[in-house]
Amino acid sequence: MILWEGVIGTDRVKADIKSGQFRSLYFFLGEEEYLNDYYSEEIVKALVPEGMKIFNYLSFSIDFDLDAFENFLNSPPIMNPKKVVYIKDCGLCSKSVKEDVRDRVKEIISDLPSYATLIINESNPTKTMGIYKTSAKVGIVVENKFQKINVLQSWVVRSFEKDGYTISPDDALYLVENGDNGMYFLKNEIDKLKGYKVLEKTVTKEDIEKCIVKSIEGKVFDMLDCMFNSQMNATFRHLADLKTLKEPVKRILAIIMTELTRIKKAKILDGKMSKNDLSKALSVNPFFVDKVIKRAKAFSTEYINEMIILCQKTDFDIISGKKEQWQALEDLIIKSHNLKKRI
């Protein structure tokens, strides 16, 4: 089985597109749906000109038609060297598709005609399914995971530059840090910022602050910054925003708990390993390590331990129904403020 993952996989697909030498099957999977879609569509564009699609291109999205799939592959291409089938999110590698359909698709994949290229785009397939295993034998599997921060930072800069815009690396990093992991989110924010700065063509941190929709992690980290600095009014404003946006309380509490745990680990491990090793130990990108270390140095071990216990008690109060969930979070913030004054 040939399994190419992440950057290696996409580099291999890029090489195929550049050389014009394509395999009979590409199976894209993984959490970064933007890259799965992008490279699927790039292969289609390379193999079938727009004017030839009516004869040589067939796509399925959500709903799969076995008869149409089989009939399309049984006839040779017209005025084009290749035929392409693109199957997206049809769940072929799940039990939601009838077993006899899966078995027939597996047979067809095993003996694809030389003039055909099949693209399957399924973000979370069951890898024990026969179609997945057969696809890996016939073609290549490319797993696109969420990209690293520095990769996204460079991509943001390039995305602006290709349309004549400028953004500093630091401001590009700020955009990445305050967004969701997915590139679709970033693309939407980039397009929004381009529209906002269409005349000036220069994007700044202030523009990002005005325009983007922060991820829940970004919003909670803003609240934490205020909370750790005992800026109570600002902390409660952030909490009110989270409540208005109906963000899940359990998720907010989990993010707070995760950050406190990282800070505690950083207090123990800082100075005992390299920054890269520390980033792995903390399960955080190297770009964020300095921020965690700074917080670790700012707070005593006693304060961090007490805060972790308070989070655990808050979680219990919510689960047991002892406190209304938003009230429980407000109490946690007040206790954090009082604890910081006492310790």
Salt bridges, closest charged atoms under 4 A:
GLU5 OE1 - LYS145 NZ 3.60
ASP11 OD1 - LYS14 NZ 3.78
ASP16 OD2 - ARG23 NE 2.68
ASP37 OD1 - LYS88 NZ 2.80
GLU42 OE2 - LYS45 NZ 2.89
GLU50 OE1 - LYS53 NZ 3.63
GLU70 OE2 - ARG104 NH2 2.29
ASP89 OD2 - LYS88 NZ 3.26
GLU107 OE1 - ARG104 NH1 2.73
GLU143 OE1 - LYS127 NZ 3.47
ASP163 OD2 - LYS162 NZ 3.56
ASP163 OD2 - LYS194 NZ 2.53
GLU189 OE1 - LYS192 NZ 3.14
ASP191 OD2 - LYS187 NZ 3.03
GLU200 OE1 - LYS197 NZ 3.49
ASP207 OD2 - LYS197 NZ 2.65
GLU217 OE2 - ARG251 NH2 2.37
ASP222 OD2 - LYS214 NZ 2.35
ASP225 OD2 - LYS291 NZ 3.63
ASP225 OD1 - ARG295 NH2 2.17
GLU247 OE2 - LYS219 NZ 3.22
GLU259 OE1 - ARG262 NH1 3.70
GLU259 OE2 - ARG295 NH1 2.75
ASP290 OD1 - LYS275 NZ 2.85
ASP315 OD1 - LYS250 NZ 2.38
ASP317 OD2 - LYS323 NZ 3.95
ASP331 OD2 - LYS323 NZ 3.02
